[in-house]
Amino acid sequence: LRRTRFDQLRDAYESLFDAASKLADFGKVRSEKDFILQLLLRLAIGLAAGIFEGSSSYEAVALLNRHEQLVRRCLDDVAETVSALLDWTRVYTKLHRWEDAVPLLNRAIDLQREKAGEDVQNTFRLISAIVDSPDIELLRRAKSLLPECMRVASDDSQLRTTIAPKVLHVYTDYLWRLDGPAAAIEVLKKYVQPEGNIKPDGLLYMRLGQLHESAGTNWNEAKEAYKHAAELDQAPETALNCKHRYAVFLSRHRLPDAPDPDFLFEETLTYATDHGLEREPARVAWAQHKMTSAWRAKFDDLRARHIRDAKHMLDHALASYRARYIVEAHAWLLLVALITDWEEYLPGDRQSHREQAEKLCREITENEFIPWRARLMANHILGRLVGLSSAYSFKGRLRPNPGESLLILRRSFESMGKQRSDPHRKTFQDALAHRAIKDVYEQVLKKTRPDARDPAKRRERIWLEREEFHGRCAFEGLARADAPLPG
């Protein structure tokens, strides 16, 4: 074959789709429809690293865009089958094309509503496919399927030990996002032992710790839940995740009689190495702990050492990700924070630091396969960097640049249209975007406050009105208990 990159296979993919579209009675044989779906799904998920260079996701998007009619024929044939609809939504959600996935998921909810408890397997697949959706109304519709599904799964002696813990974990995802951590804690304790009949695994203990941490009402209960999760005998991948999360919790919260987070991070990395598992997430989390320690340090030389350690860890992690053609948004944005907050402790000049920070942000915002929430936050950080930072240049463009900054910040809103400014419907991410836009207008107006009687200052008066509008939107409605938080 002598092919080394995915884009070199594009002609082969195109010829297969062209041949399929020309078949008489296409779809009469089930394997014809399944072939189109499975090829797209394989490309959307991604093949094993190291086989080909580049991104298979780009090829999946290209095929979807060029063969819309063929894809529509495949979708029309499965419009009454929940499992097939979910297979297709998996393609779209893997490619972060929620606008295409939402109609299919709404159709699947309608089909599944009468048998949510009878067909637990497909109900679980459905609610799992929707849990990360940016569409709040879709989330509420899916949540209505969960009580019956959860009841059946927990009452059945076989399902109780297999799928019930997974359903409960997703159930708490919905409650946490829509109703807050207290509601999720109540349901979790209702179904797990000793109150319920589900034996908690490491992931459920970890979820309980996350919920207590989010509620911020009982740090000791959170610590005990994380500790239980980290000490359970379980699959290596799950054990690594639990150990990592326990270390992160203790890094955030300095509790008496708790282990040293540095020791736990080192233990987590050793565990990952011994079991041949991915080490980068733990390395990035340890770097974040070092940055937190730098803020707490009382002496400048200790602070500088923490920053150097964090920079070394992040450089190592990013190099490893890049070698596998992965852009991991959290690691990228953490390095941006390190550069912008602690640049006086880093080698190099301000120009190189700010240029690197903007480049890292753009690697996220310009990558359509990064999850949408991460792109929102990257646009927020990039917009502030472009509009509010001290002077530097990026590819010949001078900073600060308020006009470009405002365009970027408009892409950091989570909600659409008027909802982003509605005190009763906007999210916390919307409020953050409003605050950043207000800060940009304020920066522009610092040198020239408009005189209302001066007709030459009409543009400045418009800027002042916009500054005041976004300033109000940054705070109005934030006392709402149901205001969705970012992530």
C-alpha positions as CSV (number, residue, x, y, z in Angstrom):
1,L,0.0,0.0,0.0
2,R,2.8,2.4,0.9
3,R,0.4,4.7,2.7
4,T,1.6,6.5,5.8
5,R,-1.1,9.1,6.4
6,F,-4.9,9.0,6.6
7,D,-5.3,11.7,3.9
8,Q,-3.5,9.4,1.5
9,L,-6.3,6.9,1.9
10,R,-9.0,9.5,0.9
11,D,-9.3,8.4,-2.7
12,A,-9.9,4.8,-1.5
13,Y,-12.6,5.9,0.9
14,E,-14.2,8.0,-1.8
15,S,-14.3,5.2,-4.3
16,L,-16.0,2.9,-1.8
17,F,-18.7,5.5,-1.0
18,D,-19.2,6.3,-4.7
19,A,-19.6,2.6,-5.5
20,A,-22.1,2.2,-2.6
21,S,-24.2,5.2,-3.8
22,K,-24.5,3.7,-7.3
23,L,-25.8,0.4,-6.2
24,A,-29.4,-0.4,-7.2
25,D,-31.6,-0.9,-4.2
26,F,-28.8,0.2,-1.9
27,G,-29.5,-1.0,1.7
28,K,-31.6,-4.0,0.7
29,V,-28.8,-6.1,2.1
30,R,-28.1,-5.2,5.7
31,S,-24.3,-5.4,5.2
32,E,-24.4,-2.5,2.8
33,K,-25.9,-0.1,5.4
34,D,-23.6,-1.5,8.1
35,F,-20.6,-1.0,6.0
36,I,-21.1,2.8,5.6
37,L,-21.9,3.1,9.3
38,Q,-18.9,1.0,10.5
39,L,-16.4,2.8,8.3
40,L,-17.5,6.2,9.5
41,L,-17.6,5.0,13.1
42,R,-14.1,3.5,12.8
43,L,-12.7,6.7,11.4
44,A,-14.6,8.8,14.0
45,I,-13.3,6.8,17.0
46,G,-9.8,6.6,15.5
47,L,-7.6,3.7,14.8
48,A,-4.8,2.5,17.0
49,A,-2.0,5.0,17.4
50,G,1.1,4.5,15.2
51,I,-0.6,2.9,12.2
52,F,-1.1,6.1,10.2
53,E,-0.1,9.7,10.7
54,G,-2.7,12.5,10.8
55,S,-6.3,12.4,12.0
56,S,-8.9,9.8,10.9
57,S,-11.6,12.1,12.2
58,Y,-10.9,14.6,9.4
59,E,-11.6,11.9,6.9
60,A,-14.9,10.9,8.6
61,V,-16.1,14.6,8.4
62,A,-15.0,14.8,4.7
63,L,-17.0,11.7,3.9
64,L,-20.1,12.9,5.8
65,N,-20.0,16.3,4.0
66,R,-19.5,14.9,0.5
67,H,-22.0,12.1,0.7
68,E,-25.0,13.6,2.6
69,Q,-27.5,12.0,0.3
70,L,-26.1,8.5,0.9
71,V,-25.9,9.1,4.7
72,R,-29.5,10.3,4.7
73,R,-30.6,7.1,2.9
74,C,-28.9,5.1,5.6
75,L,-30.6,7.1,8.4
76,D,-34.0,6.9,6.8
77,D,-33.8,3.1,6.9
78,V,-33.1,3.0,10.7
79,A,-35.5,5.7,11.8
80,E,-37.6,3.3,13.9
81,T,-34.7,1.3,15.5
82,V,-33.2,2.7,18.7
83,S,-30.0,0.6,18.6
84,A,-29.2,1.7,15.0
85,L,-30.0,5.4,15.7
86,L,-27.5,5.2,18.6
87,D,-24.9,3.8,16.4
88,W,-25.2,6.8,14.1
89,T,-25.3,9.3,16.9
90,R,-22.1,7.8,18.1
91,V,-20.5,8.8,14.8
92,Y,-21.8,12.4,15.2
93,T,-20.9,12.8,18.9
94,K,-17.4,11.4,18.4
95,L,-17.0,14.2,15.8
96,H,-18.6,16.7,18.2
97,R,-21.4,17.4,15.7
98,W,-24.2,17.7,18.2
99,E,-26.4,19.7,15.8
100,D,-26.7,16.4,13.7
101,A,-26.9,14.1,16.7
102,V,-29.7,15.9,18.6
103,P,-32.6,15.1,16.2
104,L,-31.6,11.4,16.1
105,L,-31.4,11.3,19.9
106,N,-34.8,13.0,20.4
107,R,-36.2,10.3,18.0
108,A,-34.5,7.6,20.1
109,I,-36.0,9.0,23.3
110,D,-39.5,8.9,21.8
111,L,-39.0,5.3,20.7
112,Q,-37.5,4.2,24.1
113,R,-39.9,6.0,26.5
114,E,-42.4,3.2,26.8
115,K,-39.8,0.5,27.4
116,A,-37.2,2.3,29.5
117,G,-37.4,-0.4,32.2
118,E,-37.9,-3.4,29.9
119,D,-34.9,-2.6,27.7
120,V,-32.3,-1.5,30.2
121,Q,-29.3,-2.1,27.8
122,N,-30.6,0.3,25.1
123,T,-31.8,2.8,27.7
124,F,-28.4,2.9,29.2
125,R,-26.8,3.4,25.8
126,L,-29.2,6.2,25.1
127,I,-28.6,8.2,28.3
128,S,-24.9,7.6,28.1
129,A,-24.9,9.1,24.6
130,I,-26.7,12.2,25.7
131,V,-25.0,13.0,29.1
132,D,-22.4,15.3,27.5
133,S,-24.8,17.1,25.2
134,P,-24.8,21.0,25.2
135,D,-28.6,20.9,24.7
136,I,-30.2,21.3,28.2
137,E,-33.7,20.4,27.0
138,L,-32.4,17.2,25.5
139,L,-30.8,16.4,28.9
140,R,-34.0,17.0,30.7
141,R,-35.9,14.7,28.3
142,A,-33.3,11.9,28.8
143,K,-33.3,12.3,32.5
144,S,-37.0,11.4,32.6
145,L,-36.1,7.8,31.5
146,L,-33.7,7.3,34.4
147,P,-35.9,6.6,37.4
148,E,-37.6,3.6,35.9
149,C,-34.4,2.3,34.3
150,M,-32.6,2.6,37.7
151,R,-35.4,0.9,39.6
152,V,-35.4,-2.1,37.3
153,A,-31.6,-2.4,37.2
154,S,-31.2,-2.3,41.0
155,D,-34.0,-4.8,41.7
156,D,-32.8,-7.4,39.2
157,S,-30.2,-9.7,40.8
158,Q,-28.1,-10.1,37.7
159,L,-28.3,-6.5,36.5
160,R,-27.5,-5.3,40.1
161,T,-23.9,-6.5,39.8
162,T,-23.3,-5.6,36.1
163,I,-25.1,-2.6,34.6
164,A,-26.7,-1.1,37.7
165,P,-23.5,0.7,39.0
166,K,-23.0,2.2,35.5
167,V,-26.5,3.4,35.3
168,L,-26.3,5.0,38.7
169,H,-23.0,6.7,37.8
170,V,-24.7,8.3,34.7
171,Y,-27.8,9.1,36.7
172,T,-25.6,11.2,39.1
173,D,-24.1,12.9,36.1
174,Y,-27.5,14.1,35.1
175,L,-28.6,15.2,38.6
176,W,-25.3,16.9,39.2
177,R,-25.5,18.9,36.1
178,L,-29.3,19.7,36.2
179,D,-30.2,19.8,39.9
180,G,-26.9,20.2,41.7
181,P,-24.6,17.9,43.8
182,A,-27.0,17.5,46.8
183,A,-29.7,15.9,44.7
184,A,-27.1,13.5,43.2
185,I,-25.7,12.6,46.6
186,E,-29.2,11.8,47.8
187,V,-29.9,9.4,44.9
188,L,-26.5,7.8,45.1
189,K,-26.9,7.0,48.8
190,K,-30.4,5.7,48.2
191,Y,-29.2,2.9,45.8
192,V,-25.9,1.9,47.2
193,Q,-25.3,-0.2,50.4
194,P,-26.2,0.1,53.2
195,E,-29.4,1.9,52.2
196,G,-29.7,0.3,48.8
197,N,-28.7,-3.0,47.3
198,I,-25.9,-2.0,45.0
199,K,-22.3,-2.7,46.1
200,P,-20.3,0.4,45.4
201,D,-17.2,0.1,43.2
202,G,-14.2,2.4,42.9
203,L,-16.0,4.7,40.4
204,L,-19.0,5.1,42.6
205,Y,-16.9,5.9,45.6
206,M,-15.0,8.4,43.5
207,R,-18.3,9.9,42.3
208,L,-19.4,10.3,45.9
209,G,-16.1,12.1,46.7
210,Q,-16.6,14.4,43.7
211,L,-20.2,15.3,44.7
212,H,-19.2,16.1,48.3
213,E,-16.3,18.1,47.0
214,S,-18.6,20.0,44.6
215,A,-21.1,20.7,47.4
216,G,-18.3,22.0,49.6
217,T,-20.1,21.0,52.8
218,N,-18.1,18.0,54.1
219,W,-14.4,17.7,53.2
220,N,-13.9,14.7,55.4
221,E,-16.6,12.6,53.8
222,A,-15.2,13.5,50.4
223,K,-11.7,12.4,51.6
224,E,-13.0,9.1,52.9
225,A,-14.8,8.4,49.7
226,Y,-11.7,9.1,47.6
227,K,-9.6,7.0,49.9
228,H,-11.9,4.0,49.6
229,A,-11.8,4.4,45.9
230,A,-8.0,4.5,45.8
231,E,-7.5,1.5,48.0
232,L,-10.0,-1.0,46.4
233,D,-8.7,-4.0,44.6
234,Q,-9.9,-3.3,41.0
235,A,-8.9,-3.3,37.4
236,P,-5.6,-1.4,36.8
237,E,-7.2,1.3,34.6
238,T,-9.9,2.1,37.3
239,A,-7.3,1.9,40.1
240,L,-5.1,4.4,38.4
241,N,-8.0,6.8,37.8
242,C,-9.0,6.5,41.5
243,K,-5.4,7.0,42.8
244,H,-5.0,10.0,40.5
245,R,-8.2,11.6,41.7
246,Y,-7.4,11.1,45.4
247,A,-4.1,12.9,44.9
248,V,-5.8,15.7,43.0
249,F,-8.3,16.1,45.9
250,L,-5.6,16.4,48.5
251,S,-3.7,18.8,46.3
252,R,-6.8,21.1,46.3
253,H,-7.7,20.7,50.0
254,R,-5.1,20.7,52.7
255,L,-6.6,18.5,55.4
256,P,-5.1,17.4,58.7
257,D,-3.7,13.9,59.0
258,A,-3.9,13.5,55.2
259,P,-1.0,12.0,53.0
260,D,1.3,14.3,51.2
261,P,0.0,14.9,47.6
262,D,3.5,14.8,46.2
263,F,3.9,11.3,47.6
264,L,0.5,10.2,46.1
265,F,1.3,11.7,42.7
266,E,4.7,9.9,42.6
267,E,2.9,6.7,43.7
268,T,0.4,7.1,40.9
269,L,3.1,7.6,38.2
270,T,4.9,4.5,39.5
271,Y,1.6,2.5,39.3
272,A,1.0,3.7,35.8
273,T,4.6,2.7,34.7
274,D,4.4,-0.7,36.4
275,H,1.1,-1.5,34.7
276,G,2.0,0.0,31.3
277,L,-0.8,2.6,31.5
278,E,-0.9,6.2,30.3
279,R,1.2,8.5,32.6
280,E,0.4,11.9,31.1
281,P,-2.8,12.7,33.0
282,A,-1.1,12.1,36.4
283,R,2.0,14.1,35.2
284,V,-0.3,17.1,34.2
285,A,-2.2,16.9,37.5
286,W,1.1,16.8,39.5
287,A,2.2,19.9,37.5
288,Q,-1.0,21.6,38.5
289,H,-0.2,20.8,42.2
290,K,3.2,22.3,41.8
291,M,1.6,25.5,40.5
292,T,-0.8,25.5,43.5
293,S,2.2,25.0,45.8
294,A,3.9,28.0,44.1
295,W,1.0,30.2,45.1
296,R,1.3,29.0,48.7
297,A,5.1,29.3,48.9
298,K,6.3,32.0,51.3
299,F,9.9,32.2,49.8
300,D,10.8,33.2,46.3
301,D,13.4,30.4,45.7
302,L,10.9,27.7,46.7
303,R,8.3,29.3,44.5
304,A,10.7,29.3,41.6
305,R,11.5,25.6,42.1
306,H,7.8,24.7,42.0
307,I,7.4,26.6,38.7
308,R,10.4,24.9,37.2
309,D,9.1,21.5,38.2
310,A,5.7,22.3,36.8
311,K,7.2,23.5,33.5
312,H,9.3,20.4,33.1
313,M,6.4,18.1,33.8
314,L,4.1,19.9,31.3
315,D,6.8,20.1,28.6
316,H,7.3,16.3,29.0
317,A,3.5,15.6,28.9
318,L,2.9,17.8,25.8
319,A,5.8,16.3,23.9
320,S,4.3,12.8,24.6
321,Y,0.8,13.9,23.5
322,R,2.2,15.6,20.3
323,A,4.1,12.4,19.4
324,R,0.7,10.7,19.3
325,Y,-1.1,13.5,17.4
326,I,-3.2,14.3,20.5
327,V,-4.2,17.8,21.6
328,E,-5.3,17.4,25.3
329,A,-7.1,20.6,26.1
330,H,-6.5,20.6,29.9
331,A,-2.8,20.1,29.6
332,W,-2.5,22.8,26.9
333,L,-4.5,25.4,28.9
334,L,-2.6,24.6,32.1
335,L,0.6,25.5,30.3
336,V,-1.0,28.7,29.1
337,A,-1.9,29.5,32.8
338,L,1.7,28.7,33.8
339,I,3.1,31.0,31.1
340,T,0.8,34.0,31.8
341,D,0.8,33.8,35.6
342,W,4.5,33.0,36.2
343,E,6.4,34.2,33.2
344,E,8.9,36.1,35.3
345,Y,10.2,32.7,36.6
346,L,10.6,31.2,33.1
347,P,13.5,31.6,30.7
348,G,12.9,33.7,27.6
349,D,11.2,37.1,27.0
350,R,7.6,38.3,27.2
351,Q,7.2,38.2,23.4
352,S,8.1,34.5,23.2
353,H,6.0,33.6,26.2
354,R,2.8,35.4,25.0
355,E,3.3,34.1,21.5
356,Q,3.5,30.5,22.8
357,A,0.4,31.0,25.0
358,E,-1.7,32.3,22.0
359,K,-0.4,29.4,19.8
360,L,-1.5,26.8,22.4
361,C,-4.9,28.4,22.7
362,R,-5.4,28.4,19.0
363,E,-4.4,24.7,18.7
364,I,-7.6,24.1,20.8
365,T,-10.0,26.6,19.3
366,E,-9.1,25.7,15.7
367,N,-9.4,22.0,16.3
368,E,-13.1,20.9,15.7
369,F,-12.5,17.6,17.3
370,I,-11.7,19.0,20.8
371,P,-14.8,18.8,23.0
372,W,-17.0,21.9,22.8
373,R,-16.7,22.9,26.4
374,A,-12.9,22.9,26.2
375,R,-13.1,25.1,23.1
376,L,-15.4,27.5,25.0
377,M,-12.8,27.9,27.8
378,A,-9.9,28.2,25.3
379,N,-11.8,31.0,23.5
380,H,-12.4,32.7,26.8
381,I,-8.7,32.6,27.7
382,L,-7.6,33.5,24.2
383,G,-10.0,36.5,24.0
384,R,-8.6,37.9,27.3
385,L,-5.1,37.3,26.1
386,V,-5.6,39.1,22.8
387,G,-7.6,42.0,24.2
388,L,-6.2,42.6,27.7
389,S,-2.5,41.5,27.8
390,S,0.5,43.8,27.6
391,A,2.1,44.5,24.2
392,Y,3.3,41.6,22.0
393,S,2.8,40.4,18.4
394,F,1.5,37.1,17.0
395,K,2.2,36.3,13.3
396,G,2.6,40.0,12.6
397,R,-0.6,41.0,14.4
398,L,-0.1,43.5,17.3
399,R,-1.6,43.0,20.7
400,P,-3.7,44.1,22.5
401,N,-6.3,44.0,19.7
402,P,-9.8,44.8,21.1
403,G,-11.7,44.1,17.9
404,E,-10.2,40.7,17.4
405,S,-10.6,39.9,21.1
406,L,-14.4,40.7,21.0
407,L,-14.9,38.4,18.0
408,I,-13.1,35.6,19.9
409,L,-15.0,36.1,23.1
410,R,-18.3,35.9,21.3
411,R,-17.4,32.2,20.7
412,S,-16.9,31.6,24.4
413,F,-20.7,31.8,25.2
414,E,-22.3,28.4,26.1
415,S,-25.9,29.4,25.3
416,M,-27.4,30.6,22.0
417,G,-29.1,33.9,21.2
418,K,-31.0,35.8,23.9
419,Q,-30.6,32.9,26.4
420,R,-26.9,33.9,27.1
421,S,-28.1,37.3,28.5
422,D,-31.3,36.0,30.2
423,P,-30.8,36.2,34.1
424,H,-33.2,33.2,34.4
425,R,-31.6,30.9,31.7
426,K,-27.9,31.8,31.2
427,T,-25.1,29.6,32.5
428,F,-22.1,30.5,34.6
429,Q,-19.9,30.1,31.4
430,D,-22.1,32.8,29.8
431,A,-21.5,35.1,32.8
432,L,-17.7,34.6,32.4
433,A,-17.9,35.5,28.7
434,H,-19.9,38.7,29.6
435,R,-17.4,39.7,32.2
436,A,-14.5,39.3,29.7
437,I,-16.2,41.4,27.1
438,K,-17.0,44.1,29.7
439,D,-13.3,44.1,30.7
440,V,-12.3,44.6,27.0
441,Y,-14.6,47.6,26.6
442,E,-13.5,49.0,29.9
443,Q,-9.8,48.8,28.7
444,V,-10.7,50.6,25.5
445,L,-12.6,53.4,27.3
446,K,-9.9,54.0,30.0
447,K,-8.3,56.8,28.0
448,T,-11.4,58.3,26.6
449,R,-14.6,58.6,28.6
450,P,-17.3,60.0,26.3
451,D,-19.0,63.3,26.8
452,A,-22.7,62.8,26.1
453,R,-22.9,66.3,24.6
454,D,-20.1,65.8,22.1
455,P,-21.5,64.4,18.8
456,A,-18.0,63.4,17.8
457,K,-17.9,60.8,20.6
458,R,-20.9,58.8,19.4
459,R,-18.8,55.6,19.0
460,E,-17.4,55.9,22.5
461,R,-20.9,56.3,23.9
462,I,-21.9,53.1,22.2
463,W,-18.9,51.4,23.7
464,L,-19.8,52.7,27.2
465,E,-23.4,51.3,26.8
466,R,-22.0,47.9,25.8
467,E,-19.6,47.9,28.7
468,E,-22.5,48.6,31.1
469,F,-24.7,46.0,29.4
470,H,-22.1,43.2,29.6
471,G,-21.2,44.3,33.2
472,R,-24.8,43.7,34.3
473,C,-25.0,40.4,32.4
474,A,-21.9,39.2,34.2
475,F,-23.7,39.3,37.6
476,E,-27.5,39.3,37.1
477,G,-29.0,36.0,37.9
478,L,-26.0,34.3,39.4
479,A,-27.7,33.7,42.7
480,R,-29.9,31.1,41.0
481,A,-29.4,27.6,42.5
482,D,-29.9,26.0,39.2
483,A,-27.4,28.0,37.2
484,P,-25.4,25.4,35.3
485,L,-21.7,25.5,36.1
486,P,-19.0,25.1,33.4
487,G,-18.0,21.5,32.7
